[in-house]
Amino acid sequence: MVKGKSDKLFDMVVYLLLTLVAVVAIFPIMYVVSMSLTPYSEVIKNGGFVIIPKNLSFEAYIRIFEDPALLRSMSVTVFVTVVGTAINLLLTTLAAYPLSRKGLPGRSGLLLYIVITMMFSGGLIPTYLIVQSLNLLDTVWALIVPGAIATFNVLVMKSFFESLPEEIFESAKIDGAREFRILWKIVLPLSVPSVMTVGLFYMVGHWNSFFSAVLYITDTNLHPLQVIIRNMLLMTQNNELQAEVTVPTAAMQMAAVVTASLPIIMVYPFIQKHFTKGMLLGAVKG
């Protein structure tokens, strides 16, 4: 099929817009990474703005990893992310599967009750009081339990379960399989895209946990990575971090940002295809 002039012009405009979007998305990342690796002399020479450094220096990363609080906070964040995501997926699956079965008694009322929680929350103070009454303050569980299940993720997984052919469930029941066996042996293996998508949502949320830590945790030994990174940024901005002139303040700030972002960026490519498929299939039915 031969394209006309209007089609070629349209393609050119689309490619141009996509190129601009790519540049806008990639430029800040390049700037952050470059500044974290730029020697102090080159920063001064270029007026504090470097995109592609001529020389590389890892001194900023060495300096921030010399702080024992960073490694301690990273271990807390890894624990919260791994354990929290596992709990999230377990509870979300156990909630989404029965809601996806049309024969569930009171299904409509339960769905309405769940959807209402997306529009109205309990509030900050009541939530804090509940966490306090459960003796979760100053524990890592305060970063996991309050957000153990998210309504949006339940609905995404429920929609995916509903998209599975009903004949699969009927065949399994004829063979004598019960609901938990159907869920474990049939539904979950077919729902990998949905599980990976929801898991990514939960994982990113736990990794970026900041407000909950500030609200519920006063013990600095239990602060997650994001809180420590924020403290580092404030210390460098206020010149309270005593660093030699060989390490510019901006480089240490950018190195802290890269350290906090890199793990999630490394994980995402491995689940990208599942993420895209899970979002599309989960949005087909509402």
N, C-alpha and C positions, 0 to 999 in steps of 0.2 A: 504493500500500500504506500503510495507516494504522498508525502505530506505537502500541504499547501503552504503559502507564505504565512498565513495567519497562524497555522499550527506551529511552524518553525519559530515564529515570533513569540508565541505563547510558551514554547519550550525554553527559549532563551530567557524569558522573564522568570520562569519557574526556577531554572538553574541559577540565575543571578540571585534571586531571593534566598535560595537554599545556601548558596555560597556565603551571603551576608550573615545569615543565621549561624552558619558554622563558625565564621570568623568571630562573631559576637560571643559565641559559646566557648570557643577555644582560647581566645585572647586572655581573659582573666586567669585561666589555668596556667597558661604559659608565663604570664607575668609573676604569679605567685611562686611557681617552681623556679623560675630564673632568679628572682630576687633572693630566694633561700640558698642558692648556690653561687651567688656572686660575691667575689672578694670585696673587702672594704674599699680598696684603692680604685677599683673599677666603678663602684657605686658613686664615689666622690667625683670621678672623672666624667661620668654621664649624668651628673646632676640628680642622682637618686632614682633614675628611671632606666631600667635595663630589661630588655626582652630576651635577647640571645647573648648570654655572657661569653666573652672570649676565653676566660679562664674559670675553672670550677673550684669551689672551696666548700668542704663539708664541715667546716668549723662550727657553723651555727647548729647543725644537727648534733655534733659532738657535745656542744655546750648544753643543749636542752636535755640530752640523755644523761648528762652527768648529774642531773637533779634526781635523787632517788624517788621523789614524789611522782615523777612522770611514769616510771616503770610500775610503781605501786598502783597508781590510778589506772594504768592500762590493764593490769591484771583484774582489777575490779570491773572495768568495763567489759572485758572479755567474758568474765563469769556471768555478768548480768545479761550480756547479749546472747550467749550460748544457752544458758539455763532458762532465761526469760523467753527466748524464742521457742524453745522446746515446749515450755508450759503453754505459751500462747497458741501454738499450733494444735496441741492436744485439746485444749478447751474449746478452741474455735471449731475444730473438726467435730467434736462431740456435740456442739450446739448446732452447727450448720446441717449435719446429716439428718437428724430427726425433723428439722424444719423444712427440709427439702422433700420429705415424704408427704404426699397429699392426704394420706389417710390418718395423719397424726391428729388426735382429738384436740380441739381448741387451737389449731394451728393459726388461724386468722388472728385470734386474739393475742397470741404470743408474738406474732410478727408485728402487730400494731404496737404492742408494748415495747418491743425492741426498737422499732423505728422512732418512737417518741424520745428515746434516750439520745438520739442523734440531734434532736432539736432543743432539748432541755437537759441540762446537766445538773448534778446535785449541788454544785457550787464548791468553791475552794475551801471555805471554812468547814463545812460538813465533811468533805473528803479528808481534810487534815485530822479532824476529830476521830473519824473512823480509823485512820491509820494509827493514831495515837492510842486508841482503845485496844487495838490489836497488838500493841507493844512492838510495832514495826519501826518506830523512829530510831535513827542511827543504826540501821541494819540494811544490808544490800537488798533485802526482801521488800523494802519500801520502794525500790525502783522497779520491782517486778509485779507484786501483787495488785496494786491499784490499777494497773493497766493490763491485767492478765488477759482480757478479752476486749476486742474492739468491734463495735456494731457494724461498721462498714465492711470489715474483713469477713465477718460472719455472713453478711449478705452476698458478698462476692463469691465465697465458697459455696453457699447455698445455691446460688444461681448456676454454678458450674455443676454441682451434683444433679440439679434438675435437668441439665442438658444431656445427661447420660440416658441411653435408651432404656425404656421401662422393661423391655424384654429381658435384659440382663438380670434385673432383680427378680422377675418372675421365674426365670430358669433356675436361679440360685435357690429360691424358696422351694421349688419343686424337688430339687436335689436334697432338701433338708437343711440348708444353711440358715442360721439365725442372723439377726441383724448385725451383731458385732462381727461375725465371721464375714458377712457380706461387705461390711465397711472395710475390714482389714485386708481381705483377700481379693476383693474385686474393685470396690470404689476407689480406695486410695491409690492402687497402682495405675488406674485410669485417670487419676486427678493430679498427677505430678505437676502440670503447669499451674493449676490453681494453688496447690500447696506451696510451690516455690514462689509464686507471686505474693501470697499472703505472708509467707516467711520473710521475704525481702522487706515488706512493709514493716513488720515487727522488728526485724534485725536493724534496719536503719533507725527506727525510733529508739531502740535501746542504745545503740551506739552513740546517738546524738543526745542522749538524755542529759539535760542540764537543769531545767527548772525544778523537776522533782527532787534532784539531789540537793539543790539549794534550799528547797522547802522542808525536806524531811531529814536531812543528814547534816549534823554539825561536827561530827568527828572527821577531821581532815584526813585520817588514814583510810576512810571509806569513800572519799570523793572520787567520782569517775573521771575519765580522761577529759571530758569537755570542761569541767569545772577547773581542773588544773591548767588546761590550755588558756582559759579565760584569765586566770590569775597571772599566768606568765605574760600575757598580752598587756594587762594592766600594769604589771611591774615594769615592763620595758617602756611603756608610755610615760610612766612617772619617774623613769630613770632610777628605780629602786633595785634593778637587777645590775649588779656590778660586773660588767663585761669589758674586756679590753677593746681598744679601738680597732683591733683587727677583725672584730665581728660587729657589723652594723646592727643597730636595733631592728631595722626593717627586716634584715635577713633572719634574725631569730624569731620575729613574729611570723614571717612566712613559713619558716621551717616548722613552727608549731602547728600552723594550719595544715600543711602537707602531712605531717605526722598523724593528725586527727582524721584526715580525709582519705589517705591512701588505702587503708584496709578495705573500706567499703568499695572504693573504686576498683580494687583488684578482684573483689568477689563478683561484682555485677556482670562482667562479660561472660562468666560461666553460667549464669542463669538468665541471661537476656532473652534467649529464645523462649524459655518457659514463661518469663515475665510477660512478654508480648502476647503469647497465645493465651495465657491465663486471663489477662485483662480483656481480650476480645471475646473469649467464650463466656467469661463471667458476666459480661455486660449484655449478652444476647437476650437473656430472659430476666425479668425483674421481679 
